[in-house]
Amino acid sequence: MAKDLWLPKEFELPDGSKIRSLLYSGDEWQIFNTNGSTNILLTRPELARKWENFGLVDGSLLGAVSFGSESFRSLSSHKKYTLMAVENGKSPENKVDALAFAFALKESRKLSEDVSFHDAVYVEQYSRLLPTWTLTPHVDDEVVLGTWITGGVVISTNSFRRLTNLTGWMPAGDLAEIITAAGFSVPADASSLARRKPHAQVGAEKTVITKEAVEPKQPQVPGDSSEDKVFKLPGRPQIEKFFNEHIIDIIFNAKRYQALGIDFPSAIVLHGPPGCGKTFAVERLIEFIDWPSYSINSNSVGSPYIHETSKKISDVFDKAIDGAPSVIVIDEMESFLSDRRSGSSSGLHHVEEVAEFLRRIPEAIKNKVLIIAMTNMIEMIDPAVLRRGRFDHIIEVSMPSREEVASLVDSLLSSLPKADGLNVGKILDALTGKALSDSAFVIREAARLAARAGKTKLDQESIEVALNNLPNGREKKSRGFGFIWDDK
């Protein structure tokens, strides 16, 4: 929200209505509630001219409002229609509301091929998304629509099965109709999903990995498609290659591998220091394969009661098997699977938990559940767990090299408007040896600083200030900036 109101309460507008309160605001616009039948969008003249030049708004609809030395343009909208920032959107209450947004997105896109609508103002009355051109990365229209439908969950409509689980209030057939109305495609079997009912959810997630309600048995397996899929993980080429060869290729070309006796990918362990990017890599993998995922961590299944933890672990495995193909992510696996012979993990409860994992992991793999575990302390894990047949691949994820940092920084900068003469080498000198989360923090912080200063491009000065703001050591734990924090 803006710090200052452009118009004071009780300010009288040209139509005779008076300002009641500020509803939403951005750097160049504010939306007010009035005591009349309309709400009003107030904008700086420069932004209004952009809308007119793109044909997004007819100039005759824009009024003029002055207060003191300030002059604004205004757009009125009846209160029965939605007028709000796309980023502040809430889940639509019904199919009609969702269709209205999809139609507005489609019609607005016809008027501009390149602009991003993730930071737009949604004016339902005129079926328009009015972009505000903030200094933030471009967001695909499919993600804009998916995020709006779910009320804030960042998800693309291309992830149709995951989207159906997040919109339980809407039949899958209606969801497919809304996506189609926006001009996007849906799976060929979308109509059959309308007859499916999601299972209940289990536990809670600690990370961004989405633990959704899963679909009943026999969903379409990616291996049914002959199209090759390539997974991308900027900044971590070795992990990217491993995931493509040992997971992606097997599940998307199942028939080819089944002919040679390989039915499903083996379970894997990612281990390395906090901040090395384990969690981020797993999140991107799950997003790519688009399977329902479940998390096992101390928050979701830990219990002080006898047998309760092992029971919760078993429940998660049952749900994942019911919704297969799916993914189970075992986070902080040392909490459950540490060596039973060590003095720190003695007791029947711990032995029971390890035994439950030993029993359920092979069963889950046979039922097409991908098992991924993560740990910062691989040396603590019970040797029986790490034997072939349970976790076939033990992958070390080290802190990123200069080349890996360069790859991520290049990926992050590619979607932002940049000033000429950026000294990328200086950025890499400062970030090499640090976690990838630090690289992401610096670029995002630099973009924020540039936007706050009224700049339209990311410049060297903003990046250097962001580098100076980079938290380190103990400070990192108390400042949750960035997007890959993996502090365990």
C-alpha positions in Angstrom: 0.0 0.0 0.0 1.1 3.5 -0.6 2.3 5.6 2.4 0.1 8.6 1.5 -3.4 8.9 0.3 -3.7 10.9 -2.9 -7.2 12.0 -1.9 -8.4 12.6 1.7 -11.5 11.1 3.2 -14.7 12.9 2.3 -13.1 14.4 -0.8 -15.9 15.2 -3.3 -15.4 13.7 -6.8 -16.8 15.3 -10.0 -19.9 13.0 -9.9 -20.8 14.2 -6.4 -19.7 11.0 -4.6 -17.2 11.3 -1.7 -14.1 9.3 -0.9 -14.6 6.8 2.0 -11.4 4.7 2.1 -8.4 3.4 0.2 -8.9 -0.1 -1.0 -5.7 -0.9 -3.0 -2.7 1.0 -4.2 0.5 0.8 -6.2 3.3 3.2 -7.1 1.3 4.9 -9.9 -2.3 4.1 -9.0 -4.8 3.9 -6.1 -8.3 2.5 -5.8 -10.9 4.1 -3.5 -14.2 3.2 -2.1 -16.8 5.9 -2.3 -20.2 6.5 -0.7 -21.9 6.2 -4.1 -22.5 3.2 -6.3 -19.0 3.1 -7.8 -15.4 2.6 -6.8 -12.8 4.8 -8.4 -9.4 4.0 -9.9 -7.0 7.0 -9.7 -3.8 7.0 -11.7 -0.9 9.2 -12.6 -1.4 10.8 -16.1 1.6 9.0 -17.5 0.2 5.6 -16.7 -3.2 6.6 -18.1 -1.6 7.7 -21.4 0.1 4.3 -21.7 -3.3 2.6 -21.3 -4.8 4.8 -24.0 -1.8 4.3 -26.4 -2.2 0.5 -26.2 -5.9 0.8 -26.7 -6.6 -0.8 -23.3 -8.8 2.1 -22.2 -11.0 4.5 -24.2 -10.0 8.0 -23.3 -13.6 9.0 -23.0 -13.9 6.8 -19.9 -11.1 8.6 -18.1 -12.0 11.6 -16.0 -9.8 14.3 -14.4 -9.3 14.8 -10.7 -7.2 17.4 -9.0 -6.1 17.9 -5.4 -3.8 20.7 -4.5 -1.0 20.7 -7.0 -1.6 17.1 -8.1 -3.6 16.1 -11.1 -4.8 12.5 -11.7 -6.9 10.6 -14.2 -9.8 8.5 -12.9 -11.8 5.5 -14.0 -15.1 4.6 -12.3 -16.4 1.1 -11.9 -19.8 0.0 -10.5 -19.4 -1.8 -7.1 -21.1 -4.9 -8.4 -18.0 -5.5 -10.6 -14.5 -6.4 -9.4 -11.9 -3.6 -9.4 -8.7 -4.6 -7.7 -5.0 -5.4 -8.3 -4.4 -8.8 -9.8 -1.7 -9.4 -7.1 -4.3 -8.8 -4.4 -6.8 -11.1 -5.9 -8.8 -13.6 -3.9 -10.2 -16.9 -5.2 -13.3 -16.3 -7.4 -16.5 -17.2 -5.7 -18.1 -18.9 -8.7 -17.5 -20.0 -12.3 -19.0 -16.8 -13.7 -16.4 -14.7 -11.8 -13.6 -16.9 -13.0 -14.8 -16.8 -16.6 -15.0 -13.0 -16.5 -11.3 -12.8 -15.5 -10.3 -15.3 -18.2 -12.1 -13.3 -20.8 -10.5 -10.1 -19.6 -7.1 -11.7 -19.8 -7.7 -12.9 -23.3 -9.1 -9.6 -24.6 -6.3 -7.6 -23.0 -3.7 -9.8 -24.5 -5.0 -9.0 -28.0 -4.0 -5.4 -27.4 -0.4 -6.0 -26.4 1.8 -9.0 -27.1 4.6 -8.3 -24.7 3.3 -6.7 -21.5 3.0 -8.8 -18.3 -0.4 -8.7 -16.5 0.8 -10.1 -13.2 1.0 -6.5 -11.8 -2.1 -5.3 -13.6 -5.3 -3.7 -12.2 -8.4 -5.9 -13.0 -11.4 -3.8 -14.2 -14.1 -6.4 -14.7 -16.7 -3.8 -15.9 -14.7 -3.2 -19.0 -13.1 -6.7 -19.3 -9.6 -5.3 -19.0 -6.3 -6.0 -17.2 -4.5 -2.7 -17.0 -0.7 -3.3 -16.7 1.4 -1.1 -14.4 4.8 -1.9 -15.8 6.5 -2.4 -12.5 10.2 -3.5 -12.5 9.5 -7.2 -11.8 10.1 -10.2 -14.0 7.6 -11.1 -16.7 5.0 -13.7 -15.7 3.3 -15.9 -18.3 -0.4 -15.5 -18.8 -1.0 -19.2 -17.8 0.5 -18.4 -14.4 -1.5 -15.2 -14.0 -4.7 -17.1 -14.6 -3.8 -20.0 -12.4 -2.7 -17.7 -9.5 -6.0 -15.7 -9.8 -8.2 -18.8 -9.8 -6.4 -20.2 -6.7 -6.4 -17.0 -4.8 -2.7 -16.5 -4.7 -1.0 -19.9 -5.2 1.6 -19.4 -8.0 0.7 -22.1 -10.4 0.3 -22.4 -14.2 -2.8 -23.7 -15.9 -0.5 -26.1 -17.6 -0.4 -28.0 -14.3 -4.0 -28.9 -14.7 -4.1 -31.8 -12.3 -2.5 -29.9 -9.5 -4.8 -27.0 -10.3 -7.9 -29.2 -9.9 -6.7 -30.2 -6.4 -6.2 -26.5 -5.4 -9.7 -25.6 -6.6 -11.9 -28.1 -4.9 -14.9 -25.8 -5.1 -14.9 -26.1 -8.8 -15.6 -29.2 -10.9 -12.7 -30.1 -13.2 -15.0 -29.7 -16.2 -15.7 -26.1 -15.3 -12.0 -25.4 -14.7 -11.2 -26.7 -18.2 -13.9 -24.4 -19.7 -12.4 -21.4 -17.9 -8.9 -22.2 -19.1 -10.1 -22.7 -22.6 -12.0 -19.4 -22.5 -8.7 -17.7 -21.8 -7.2 -19.3 -25.0 -5.1 -22.0 -23.3 -5.1 -25.7 -23.7 -6.1 -28.4 -21.3 -5.3 -32.2 -21.1 -7.3 -34.4 -23.4 -8.6 -36.3 -20.4 -9.7 -33.2 -18.5 -13.3 -34.2 -18.6 -12.6 -37.5 -16.9 -11.1 -35.6 -14.0 -14.5 -34.1 -13.2 -15.5 -37.5 -11.8 -12.6 -37.7 -9.4 -12.7 -36.8 -5.8 -9.5 -35.8 -3.9 -8.3 -37.7 -0.9 -7.9 -35.9 2.5 -4.7 -34.1 3.1 -2.1 -35.3 5.6 0.2 -33.2 7.7 1.7 -29.9 6.8 4.5 -28.6 4.6 7.6 -26.8 5.9 8.8 -25.8 2.5 7.2 -24.4 -0.6 6.8 -27.9 -2.0 3.1 -28.3 -2.5 1.5 -31.1 -0.5 -1.8 -31.4 -2.2 -4.8 -33.7 -1.9 -4.1 -36.5 -4.4 -6.2 -37.9 -7.2 -7.6 -41.4 -6.9 -6.0 -44.3 -8.6 -5.1 -44.6 -12.2 -4.3 -41.1 -13.3 -2.7 -40.7 -16.6 1.0 -41.5 -16.3 3.4 -39.2 -18.1 5.0 -42.2 -19.8 2.0 -42.5 -22.0 3.3 -39.6 -24.0 6.0 -40.2 -26.5 7.1 -36.5 -26.4 10.6 -36.1 -24.8 10.7 -33.8 -21.8 13.8 -31.8 -20.7 14.1 -30.4 -17.2 15.9 -27.2 -16.6 17.6 -26.1 -13.4 19.6 -22.9 -13.9 22.8 -22.8 -11.9 22.9 -26.5 -11.1 23.8 -28.3 -14.4 24.9 -31.5 -12.7 21.7 -31.9 -10.7 19.8 -31.0 -13.9 21.6 -33.7 -15.8 21.0 -36.3 -13.1 17.3 -35.6 -12.8 16.9 -35.7 -16.6 18.7 -39.0 -17.0 17.6 -40.9 -13.9 14.0 -39.5 -13.3 12.6 -37.4 -16.1 13.5 -39.7 -19.0 12.3 -42.8 -17.2 8.9 -41.5 -16.3 8.2 -39.7 -19.6 9.4 -42.7 -21.7 8.2 -45.5 -19.5 7.5 -48.0 -22.2 11.1 -47.8 -23.5 12.5 -48.5 -20.1 9.9 -51.1 -19.1 11.0 -53.2 -22.1 14.4 -53.6 -20.5 13.0 -54.3 -17.0 13.2 -50.8 -15.5 9.7 -49.9 -14.2 10.3 -46.8 -12.2 13.0 -44.4 -11.0 14.9 -45.4 -7.9 14.8 -43.4 -4.6 17.4 -40.8 -4.2 19.1 -38.9 -1.4 20.4 -35.3 -1.8 22.9 -34.3 0.9 24.9 -31.2 1.4 25.3 -28.1 3.6 22.4 -25.7 4.4 21.8 -23.2 1.6 23.3 -25.4 -1.2 20.0 -25.6 -3.0 18.6 -29.1 -2.3 15.1 -27.9 -1.5 14.9 -25.6 -4.5 16.0 -28.4 -6.9 13.3 -30.7 -5.5 10.6 -28.1 -5.7 11.4 -27.4 -9.4 11.4 -31.2 -10.1 8.0 -31.7 -8.6 6.7 -28.6 -10.4 8.0 -30.1 -13.7 6.6 -33.6 -13.5 3.3 -32.2 -12.1 2.6 -35.1 -9.6 0.9 -34.7 -6.2 3.5 -34.5 -3.5 3.7 -35.4 0.2 6.2 -34.3 2.8 7.6 -36.2 5.7 9.3 -34.0 8.2 9.4 -33.4 12.0 6.6 -30.9 11.8 4.2 -33.0 9.9 4.6 -36.5 11.4 6.6 -36.0 14.7 4.8 -36.9 17.9 5.8 -37.6 21.5 3.2 -40.4 21.8 4.1 -44.1 21.5 3.8 -45.5 18.0 2.2 -42.2 16.7 5.1 -41.1 14.6 5.4 -44.4 12.8 1.6 -44.4 12.2 1.7 -41.0 10.7 4.6 -42.1 8.4 2.6 -45.1 7.3 -0.4 -42.8 6.6 1.7 -40.6 4.3 2.9 -43.6 2.4 -0.7 -44.9 2.1 -1.9 -41.6 0.7 1.0 -41.4 -1.8 0.4 -45.0 -3.0 -3.3 -44.3 -3.4 -2.6 -41.3 -5.6 0.3 -42.7 -7.5 2.2 -41.7 -9.5 3.2 -39.2 -6.8 6.2 -38.0 -4.8 7.2 -38.3 -1.2 9.8 -35.8 0.1 11.6 -36.9 3.3 13.1 -33.6 4.7 15.7 -33.7 7.4 15.9 -37.5 7.0 18.4 -37.7 9.9 15.5 -36.9 12.2 13.9 -40.3 11.4 16.6 -42.4 9.8 19.7 -41.9 11.9 21.9 -44.9 12.7 20.0 -47.1 15.2 23.4 -48.1 16.7 24.3 -44.6 17.8 23.8 -43.5 21.3 21.8 -40.4 20.3 19.1 -42.4 18.6 18.5 -45.2 21.0 15.0 -46.4 22.0 12.3 -48.6 20.7 10.5 -45.6 19.2 13.3 -44.8 16.9 13.9 -48.4 15.9 10.2 -48.6 15.0 10.3 -45.5 12.8 13.4 -46.7 10.9 11.8 -50.1 10.4 8.6 -48.5 9.0 10.7 -46.6 6.4 12.6 -49.8 5.5 9.4 -51.6 4.9 7.5 -48.9 3.1 10.1 -47.4 0.7 10.4 -50.5 -1.6 6.6 -50.9 -1.5 6.1 -47.3 -2.5 8.6 -47.5 -5.4 6.8 -50.6 -6.8 3.6 -48.6 -6.7 5.1 -45.7 -8.7 5.9 -43.3 -5.8 9.1 -41.3 -6.3 11.0 -41.1 -3.1 13.4 -38.1 -2.5 15.2 -37.6 0.8 17.3 -34.6 1.9 19.8 -34.3 4.7 22.6 -32.0 5.9 24.2 -34.9 7.8 24.6 -38.0 5.6 27.0 -39.5 8.0 24.2 -39.9 10.6 21.9 -42.0 8.4 21.4 -45.7 9.2 23.5 -47.8 6.8 20.5 -50.2 6.2 18.6 -47.3 4.8 21.3 -46.3 2.3 21.7 -49.9 0.9 20.9 -50.5 -2.8 17.2 -51.2 -3.3 16.1 -48.5 -1.0 18.1 -45.4 -2.0 20.1 -46.3 -5.1 21.5 -42.8 -5.6 23.3 -40.8 -3.0 23.9 -37.4 -4.5 26.1 -34.7 -2.9 25.0 -31.1 -3.5 27.9 -28.8 -2.8 27.9 -25.0 -2.7 27.7 -23.6 -6.2 30.8 -22.9 -8.3 31.4 -19.6 -10.1 30.0 -21.1 -13.3 26.9 -22.2 -11.6 26.3 -18.8 -10.0 26.8 -17.2 -13.4 24.2 -19.5 -14.9 21.6 -18.6 -12.2 22.4 -14.9 -12.3 22.1 -14.9 -16.1 18.7 -16.7 -15.8 17.5 -14.2 -13.3 18.6 -11.1 -15.2 17.3 -12.4 -18.5 13.7 -11.6 -17.5 14.4 -8.0 -16.2 15.0 -4.7 -18.1 18.7 -3.9 -17.6 20.7 -0.8 -17.9 23.7 -0.8 -20.3 27.1 -1.7 -19.0 26.2 -4.0 -16.1 29.4 -5.4 -14.6 28.3 -9.0 -14.2 31.9 -10.0 -13.4 31.8 -7.9 -10.2 28.5 -9.5 -9.2 30.0 -13.0 -9.6 33.1 -12.0 -7.6 30.9 -11.1 -4.7 28.5 -14.1 -5.0 30.9 -17.0 -5.8 31.2 -19.3 -2.8 27.8 -18.3 -1.4 24.5 -20.1 -1.5 22.3 -19.8 -4.7 19.7 -18.2 -2.4 22.1 -15.3 -1.9 22.3 -14.8 -5.7 18.5 -14.7 -5.9 18.3 -12.3 -3.0 20.7 -9.9 -4.6 18.9 -9.7 -7.9 15.5 -9.4 -6.3 16.7 -6.8 -3.8 18.3 -4.8 -6.5 15.1 -4.8 -8.6 13.1 -3.7 -5.5 15.6 -0.9 -4.8 15.5 0.2 -8.5 11.7 0.3 -8.6 11.6 2.2 -5.3 13.9 4.8 -6.7 11.7 5.2 -9.8 14.1 3.6 -12.2 12.8 1.6 -15.2 15.9 -0.5 -15.5 18.1 -2.5 -13.2 21.4 -0.7 -12.9 24.8 -1.3 -11.3 24.2 1.1 -8.4 21.1 -0.9 -7.3 22.9 -4.2 -7.5 25.9 -2.9 -5.4 23.5 -1.6 -2.7 21.8 -5.0 -2.7 25.2 -6.7 -2.4 25.9 -4.6 0.7 22.5 -5.6 2.1 23.3 -9.3 1.7 22.8 -11.0 5.1 25.5 -13.3 6.2 26.3 -15.7 9.0 23.9 -15.5 11.9 22.0 -12.6 10.4 20.8 -14.9 7.5 18.8 -17.0 9.9 16.9 -14.0 11.2 16.3 -12.4 7.9 14.2 -14.6 5.6 14.9 -12.9 2.4 15.5 -14.8 -0.8 13.8 -17.9 -2.1 16.0 -20.9 -1.5 16.6 -20.7 2.3 17.6 -24.2 3.3 18.6 -23.6 6.8 17.9 -26.8 8.7 
